[in-house]
């Protein structure tokens, strides 16, 4: 087979066909990520069409095989430039390219119909390449931001080589003009020219593919650096673990500081081995079941544990991510241990007596409602005991309120031991009230009353100061003596004051 211009054209057509497939795949995989790829694909398709028309020169009218074919190729080159501009998010010089297109078309028309000249048309094609690659170089070298310049240095070299090649093509057309009109004539200059076109057809699409891949890799590096920085420096606890086994892939500084561990110790171990789930792994299994059901796990209260057993209360979220062909769990947690402690302290203050630590009247009413509901469903009765200290005022007057407060604290502790399975509250002053769960037998109630009275009357001194203290006690039973707490307290109060009055008469 003779290695002539027609053979080179056929080879170029095959190369352009392969390029169309390659750029089409590139566009399909990156269409939602980058602009300009469709314009590159369209450009190569148009070049293919233009060269296909040229292949039929002599078989079809010159309008199609010469004029239209080269105008299509010129438009394809300009679309190529437009794709590059869109890819790098630059401002396209529209009128500049339109002017060139009109000027080129006019000259090509002149040397096709008014003064047919293959040599002039070859020079124009070289001028088209010089303008196109020169425009690309100007856009990249002068307009591109520093962020993108890192990935275009090799591409600029390719453009310079193409500009030099087209410049040589123009010079060659001037110093050694052709004297025939047959583009497929086997002339050494034409062979070399088309070899250059073949090299261009191979290198330029390859350069575009490399450019896209370099940008993608660069963005991956940037995103990885941003994620790593955010991951490592986040005040939120973060841990990445293998979904199936719990093996830890990475943790951030907040995790290491909170759980008092080192990175070397943690990486490669499972979450069960570092005991963050506590004594067993059951809670993690429950979490995996919820993930399998595609339940949303966002901003949920979760308690984890340090290796020494100290709890870490958190607001926890997690999601499944895909890495290395496997599923990993990205967990984030905000440490709320101090907040939880403050919350519990506030709840304690709101529900307990500040001096004695017993339940206050508000919390007692809450438990009263619970016992009342239990009685409604299970018919379990309950009782109320009311205790008022005798001669407590004398202790206050004799030794002062500090000693009186200490005495109240001491009596509260003793009452808590006596009624340890029941609800003990301080009503205020020297009065106490007890809810006896599941108890309505008077004999059993009286046993409790006697034991409580003995604990109080056996107190003969406090802080080495002699005291004489007693207690008047009354009780009532639900629902026999009332349906409301006020009714039961009133009934127990009557019994208590009868006892107090009898003591006064004695």
C-alpha positions in Angstrom: 0.0 0.0 0.0 1.4 3.4 -1.0 1.9 5.7 2.0 0.2 8.7 0.4 -2.0 11.6 1.5 -5.2 9.7 0.9 -3.9 6.9 3.2 -3.1 9.5 5.9 -6.6 11.0 5.6 -8.1 7.6 6.1 -5.8 7.0 9.1 -6.9 10.4 10.5 -10.5 9.4 10.1 -10.0 6.3 12.2 -8.1 8.3 14.8 -11.0 10.9 14.9 -13.5 8.0 15.3 -11.5 6.6 18.3 -11.3 10.2 19.7 -15.0 10.6 19.4 -15.6 7.5 21.5 -13.0 8.5 24.1 -14.3 12.1 24.5 -17.9 10.8 24.6 -17.0 8.5 27.5 -15.2 11.4 29.2 -18.2 13.6 28.8 -20.6 10.9 30.0 -18.6 10.4 33.2 -18.0 14.0 34.0 -21.0 15.9 32.4 -22.4 16.9 35.8 -19.0 17.9 37.2 -17.4 20.0 34.5 -18.6 22.3 31.7 -17.1 22.4 28.2 -16.8 18.6 27.6 -19.8 18.5 25.3 -18.2 21.3 23.2 -15.0 19.2 22.9 -17.1 16.2 21.8 -19.0 18.3 19.3 -15.8 19.8 18.0 -14.3 16.3 17.2 -17.5 15.2 15.6 -17.5 18.2 13.3 -13.8 17.7 12.4 -14.7 14.1 11.6 -17.5 15.3 9.4 -15.3 17.9 7.7 -12.6 15.4 6.9 -15.2 12.9 5.7 -16.4 15.4 3.2 -12.8 16.1 2.1 -12.3 12.3 1.6 -15.0 12.4 -1.1 -13.3 15.3 -3.0 -13.7 14.7 -6.7 -16.8 12.5 -6.1 -19.0 15.3 -4.7 -19.3 19.0 -5.6 -16.5 21.2 -4.5 -18.9 23.2 -2.3 -19.2 20.3 0.0 -15.7 18.8 -0.2 -13.8 22.0 -0.1 -15.7 25.1 1.1 -18.2 23.5 3.5 -15.8 20.9 4.8 -13.2 23.5 5.8 -15.8 26.0 7.2 -17.1 23.1 9.4 -13.5 22.4 10.6 -13.0 26.1 11.3 -16.2 26.2 13.4 -15.1 23.0 15.2 -11.8 24.6 16.2 -13.7 27.7 17.6 -16.1 25.4 19.5 -13.0 23.6 20.9 -11.7 26.9 22.2 -15.2 27.7 23.7 -15.2 24.3 25.4 -11.8 25.1 27.0 -13.1 28.5 28.2 -16.1 26.9 29.8 -14.0 24.1 31.3 -11.9 26.7 33.2 -14.8 29.0 33.9 -13.3 31.9 31.9 -14.9 34.8 30.0 -15.3 34.0 26.3 -14.2 36.7 23.9 -17.2 36.2 21.6 -16.8 39.0 19.1 -13.1 38.3 18.7 -13.8 34.7 17.6 -16.8 35.7 15.4 -14.6 38.3 13.6 -12.0 35.7 13.0 -14.6 33.2 11.7 -16.0 35.7 9.2 -12.6 36.8 8.1 -11.4 33.2 7.6 -14.6 32.2 5.8 -14.3 35.2 3.5 -10.6 34.4 2.6 -11.4 30.7 2.1 -14.3 31.6 -0.2 -12.1 33.9 -2.2 -9.4 31.2 -2.7 -12.0 28.5 -3.4 -14.2 30.3 -6.0 -12.7 33.7 -7.1 -9.1 32.6 -7.3 -8.8 28.9 -6.6 -5.5 28.2 -4.9 -4.7 25.0 -2.9 -1.5 26.5 -1.5 -3.3 29.6 -0.2 -5.9 27.3 1.4 -3.2 25.2 3.0 -1.7 28.4 4.4 -5.2 29.4 5.7 -5.5 26.0 7.5 -2.1 26.6 9.1 -3.4 30.1 10.1 -6.5 28.5 11.6 -4.4 26.2 13.7 -2.1 29.0 14.8 -5.1 31.2 15.8 -6.9 28.4 17.6 -4.0 27.2 19.6 -2.7 30.7 20.2 -6.2 31.7 21.6 -6.1 28.6 23.9 -2.6 29.6 25.1 -3.6 33.2 25.7 -6.7 32.1 27.7 -4.7 29.7 29.8 -1.5 31.7 30.3 -3.0 35.2 30.9 -6.6 34.6 32.1 -6.4 31.5 34.2 -6.4 31.7 38.0 -3.4 30.4 39.9 -5.6 27.6 41.2 -5.9 26.1 37.7 -2.4 27.0 36.5 -0.9 24.1 38.5 -2.5 21.6 36.1 -2.0 23.3 32.8 1.8 23.7 32.5 2.2 20.6 30.3 -0.9 21.6 28.3 0.7 25.0 27.5 3.7 23.2 26.1 1.5 21.1 23.8 -0.2 24.3 22.6 3.2 26.0 21.9 4.3 22.9 19.9 1.1 23.0 17.9 1.5 26.8 17.3 5.1 26.2 16.1 3.9 23.3 13.8 1.3 25.5 12.2 3.7 28.4 11.9 6.1 26.1 10.0 3.2 25.0 7.8 2.5 28.6 6.9 6.1 29.4 6.2 6.4 26.2 4.1 3.4 27.3 2.1 5.0 30.7 1.4 8.6 29.5 0.5 7.6 26.3 -1.3 4.2 26.9 -2.8 2.4 24.0 -4.4 1.5 24.2 -8.1 -1.4 21.8 -8.2 -5.0 21.6 -7.0 -5.1 17.9 -6.0 -5.0 17.6 -2.3 -4.3 13.9 -2.5 -1.3 14.3 -4.8 1.6 12.4 -3.2 3.8 15.4 -2.5 6.3 15.2 0.3 5.2 18.5 1.7 1.6 17.3 1.8 2.5 14.0 3.4 4.4 15.8 6.2 1.6 18.2 6.6 -0.9 15.4 7.1 1.5 13.5 9.4 1.4 16.7 11.5 -2.4 16.6 11.4 -2.3 12.9 12.5 -0.1 13.8 15.5 -2.4 16.6 16.3 -5.4 14.3 16.1 -3.8 11.9 18.6 -2.2 14.4 21.0 -4.9 17.0 21.4 -7.7 14.7 22.6 -5.2 12.9 24.8 -4.2 16.2 26.3 -7.8 17.1 27.0 -8.3 13.7 28.7 -5.2 14.2 30.8 -6.3 17.8 31.6 -9.7 16.5 32.9 -8.1 13.7 34.9 -5.5 16.1 36.4 -8.2 18.5 37.4 -10.3 15.7 38.9 -7.3 14.4 40.9 -6.3 17.9 42.0 -9.9 18.5 43.2 -9.8 15.1 45.0 -6.5 16.2 46.7 -8.1 19.5 47.7 -11.3 17.9 49.0 -9.2 15.3 50.8 -7.1 18.0 52.4 -10.2 20.1 53.3 -11.9 17.0 54.8 -8.8 16.0 56.6 -8.4 19.4 58.1 -12.1 19.6 59.1 -11.9 16.0 60.4 -8.8 16.5 62.5 -9.5 19.9 63.8 -13.3 19.6 64.4 -14.3 20.0 68.1 -17.0 17.3 67.3 -15.9 13.7 68.0 -15.5 11.9 64.7 -14.7 8.2 64.0 -14.7 6.2 60.8 -15.1 2.4 61.4 -15.8 -0.6 59.2 -19.5 -1.2 59.2 -19.2 -5.0 59.4 -16.6 -5.4 62.1 -16.3 -2.1 63.8 -12.6 -1.9 63.0 -11.4 1.7 63.4 -10.0 3.3 60.2 -9.5 6.8 61.6 -10.4 9.1 64.5 -9.9 12.8 65.1 -8.2 14.7 67.9 -11.5 15.4 69.7 -12.1 11.7 69.9 -8.6 11.0 71.3 -8.8 13.8 73.8 -12.3 12.9 75.0 -11.6 9.1 75.4 -8.0 9.7 76.6 -6.5 7.4 74.0 -3.6 7.6 71.5 -4.0 7.2 67.8 -1.5 4.3 67.6 -3.5 2.4 70.2 -6.9 3.0 68.5 -6.2 2.5 64.8 -6.9 -1.1 63.7 -8.8 -2.0 66.8 -12.5 -2.5 66.9 -14.9 -0.3 68.8 -15.7 -3.3 71.0 -12.0 -3.7 71.9 -11.7 -0.1 73.1 -15.0 -0.6 75.0 -16.7 2.6 73.9 -20.0 0.7 73.8 -19.6 -0.4 77.4 -19.5 -3.9 78.8 -21.0 -5.5 75.7 -21.5 -4.8 72.0 -25.3 -5.1 72.1 -26.0 -1.4 71.5 -23.9 -1.5 68.4 -25.8 -4.5 67.1 -29.0 -2.6 67.7 -27.6 0.4 65.8 -26.6 -1.9 62.8 -30.2 -3.2 62.7 -31.5 0.3 62.5 -29.0 1.2 59.7 -30.1 -2.0 57.8 -33.7 -0.7 58.0 -32.4 2.6 56.6 -33.6 4.5 59.7 -32.2 8.0 60.1 -29.9 8.3 63.0 -29.4 12.0 63.6 -28.9 14.0 66.8 -29.8 11.3 69.2 -28.7 11.0 72.9 -26.1 8.3 73.2 -23.8 7.3 76.1 -20.4 5.9 75.3 -17.6 4.9 77.7 -14.0 5.4 78.2 -11.8 2.4 78.8 -11.8 3.1 82.6 -15.6 2.9 82.5 -16.3 6.6 82.8 -19.4 7.6 80.8 -19.3 10.1 77.9 -22.7 11.5 77.1 -23.2 12.7 73.5 -25.6 13.8 70.9 -24.8 11.2 68.2 -25.3 11.0 64.4 -24.0 8.5 61.8 -24.1 7.7 58.2 -22.8 4.9 55.9 -20.0 5.9 53.5 -18.4 3.8 50.7 -14.6 3.5 50.8 -12.2 0.9 49.3 -15.1 -1.2 48.0 -16.5 -1.6 51.5 -19.1 0.1 53.8 -17.8 2.3 56.6 -19.6 4.1 59.4 -18.9 7.8 59.8 -20.0 8.7 63.3 -20.1 12.2 64.8 -20.8 13.0 68.4 -20.9 16.2 70.5 -19.7 15.6 74.0 -22.6 16.7 76.3 -21.2 15.1 79.5 -20.9 18.5 81.3 -24.2 19.6 79.8 -25.9 16.4 80.9 -24.4 16.8 84.4 -25.7 20.4 84.6 -29.1 19.2 83.3 -29.3 16.5 86.0 -28.2 19.0 88.7 -31.0 21.4 87.6 -33.5 18.6 87.6 -32.3 17.6 91.1 -32.6 21.2 92.3 -36.1 21.5 90.9 -37.3 18.2 92.5 -35.4 18.0 95.8 -35.3 20.0 99.0 -32.2 22.2 99.0 -31.3 21.5 102.6 -32.1 17.8 103.2 -31.9 16.4 99.7 -35.3 14.8 100.1 -38.0 15.1 97.5 -39.9 18.4 97.5 -43.7 18.9 97.5 -43.8 19.3 93.7 -42.0 16.0 93.0 -44.0 14.2 95.7 -47.2 15.2 93.8 -45.7 13.6 90.7 -45.1 10.3 92.5 -48.5 10.5 94.0 -50.1 10.6 90.6 -48.0 7.6 89.6 -49.3 5.6 92.6 -52.8 6.7 91.8 -52.5 5.5 88.2 -51.1 2.2 89.4 -54.1 1.8 91.8 -56.5 2.5 88.8 -54.9 -0.3 86.7 -53.7 -2.8 89.3 -55.7 -1.9 92.5 -52.5 -1.5 94.5 -53.3 0.7 97.5 -50.9 3.2 99.2 -50.8 5.3 102.3 -49.6 8.7 103.5 -47.6 9.3 106.7 -47.1 12.8 108.1 -44.4 13.6 110.7 -44.0 16.8 112.7 -41.0 17.2 115.0 -41.7 18.0 118.6 -39.5 20.6 120.4 -37.5 21.4 117.3 -38.0 25.1 117.9 -36.2 24.8 121.3 -33.1 23.3 119.5 -33.1 26.3 117.1 -33.6 28.8 119.8 -30.9 27.3 122.1 -28.2 26.4 119.6 -29.0 28.5 116.5 -30.3 27.7 113.0 -27.1 26.0 111.9 -27.5 23.3 114.5 -31.2 23.1 113.6 -30.4 22.6 110.0 -27.8 19.9 110.8 -30.5 18.1 112.9 -33.0 18.3 110.0 -30.4 16.8 107.7 -29.6 14.0 110.1 -33.3 13.1 110.6 -33.8 13.2 106.9 -31.1 10.5 106.4 -32.7 8.3 109.1 -36.1 8.6 107.6 -34.7 7.8 104.2 -33.3 4.6 105.7 -36.5 3.7 107.4 -38.6 4.3 104.3 -35.9 3.3 101.8 -38.4 1.7 99.4 -40.9 4.5 99.5 -41.1 8.2 98.8 -39.9 10.6 101.5 -40.3 14.4 101.1 -39.9 17.5 103.3 -43.0 19.7 103.3 -41.1 22.6 104.9 -39.9 23.6 108.4 -39.9 20.5 110.5 -42.6 18.6 108.7 -42.0 15.4 106.6 -44.4 13.4 104.5 -44.0 9.8 103.2 -45.9 7.9 100.5 -46.0 4.2 101.4 -46.2 2.1 98.2 -48.6 -0.9 98.0 -49.4 -0.6 101.7 -52.8 -0.1 103.4 -52.7 -2.4 106.5 -52.8 -0.2 109.6 -50.7 -2.6 111.6 -47.9 -2.4 109.0 -48.2 1.4 108.8 -48.0 1.7 112.6 -44.8 -0.5 112.6 -43.2 2.0 110.2 -44.4 4.9 112.4 -43.0 3.4 115.5 -39.7 2.7 113.9 -39.5 6.3 112.5 -40.4 7.7 116.0 -37.7 5.6 117.7 -35.1 6.8 115.2 -36.0 10.4 116.0 -36.4 10.2 119.8 -33.2 8.2 120.2 -31.3 11.3 119.0 -29.9 12.6 122.3 -27.3 15.0 121.0 -26.0 16.6 117.9 -22.4 18.0 117.6 -21.9 17.1 121.3 -24.9 19.3 122.3 -27.7 17.6 124.2 -31.2 17.7 122.7 -34.6 16.4 123.5 -36.5 15.8 120.3 -39.7 13.9 119.5 -42.2 13.4 116.7 -46.0 13.5 116.3 -47.2 11.2 113.5 -50.4 10.7 111.6 -51.4 8.6 108.6 -54.2 8.2 106.0 -55.0 5.5 103.4 -55.9 5.9 99.7 -58.7 5.8 98.6 -60.5 5.3 101.9 -59.5 8.7 103.4 -59.5 10.7 100.2 -58.9 10.7 96.5 -56.6 13.8 96.4 -53.3 14.3 98.0 -54.6 17.4 99.9 -57.4 15.2 101.4 -55.0 12.5 102.5 -52.6 15.1 104.0 -55.5 16.8 105.8 -56.6 13.5 107.3 -53.1 12.5 108.4 -52.6 16.1 109.8 -55.8 15.7 112.0 -54.4 12.4 113.4 -51.0 14.0 114.0 -52.3 17.0 115.8 -54.6 14.9 118.0 -51.4 13.1 119.1 -49.6 16.4 119.6 -52.5 17.8 121.7 -52.6 14.7 123.8 -48.8 15.2 124.5 -49.4 18.8 125.5 -52.2 17.9 128.0 -49.9 15.3 129.5 
